[in-house]
Amino acid sequence: NKGAAIFKILQFAEETTLLLGSIEELEPAKKAIDRWCTATGMKENLSKREGLAMGKYRTSLRGTLHGVKWAPEGGWCTSLGVPIGNDMSDSLWWADKINEVRAKVDKWRGLDRVKFSGRATLVQAYYYGRMRYWAYSLLQDNKTMAVIQRDADVLTWASEPSLNVQDKGEDLEKTEQRFRGWVASKTAIGPRSKGGLNKMDWKIHTESFLAEWVMRYLQPGEAGWKKIWDMYILKDNQGRTRHPEGRNVLLHNLSA
């Protein structure tokens, strides 16, 4: 659209993401990177250079071409640790991540001697904590959330917890180890002042992360992702404004 912002480069910390419109733009981009490295004395880690082919390039750019390792169809490359891909399966990505975390925490020993508060702290920091970052940007289906909750409950309540570590790429299954919590699950997530234990419910926790994006959208300030939301929410198919109220239209009483 006329007057629309054009984003060619995104940089944060040590990562750089280039947004190119055609394969012809690769060579000028490489020259710009080389010039930057020469000017700053920095060096690009070429082993981490990867690309995601989109549109007409999805079928033609495979393997390693033009000095770029291209993500396979259904696969992904990462930006700031977050996977981005064409038709990638979020659930399969989560399955691999959960199994990675399971393999780490399954080595815990002596939990039968740890009180509930100590276990809850360990689960928060070392189980939930290893997955919380991606909850902001990757959707989880109900099965994934149920698997994560089940693992956390086993670690919290079972006398000698053992998680079901599976092979990479497998469909995820719940850990079926039996346990008995000494407080009902719906009571445990309540505040201590009402007899609860302040135990975290993963589904509620992650849904609150997604709700934060709406709050950020309504806050002052601009960002590229807000402009994308504007096109979906505030414009019609012809790019004409349909909500003159602007972003605050989300605060109005709306029909379905």
Secondary structure, 3 states (H helix, E strand, C coil): CCCCCCCCEEEECCEEEECCCCHHHHHHHHHHHHHHHHHHCCCCCHHHCEECCCHHHCCCCCCEECCEEECCCCCCEEECCEEECCCCCHHHHHHHHHHHHHHHHCCCCCHHHCCHHHHHHHHHHHHHHHCHHHHCCCCCCHHHHHHHHHHHHHHHHCCCCCCCCCCCCCCCCCCCCCCCCCCCHHHHCCCHHHCCCCCCCHHHHHHHHHHHHHHHHHCCCCCHHHHHHHHHHCECCCCCECCCCHHHHHHCCCCC
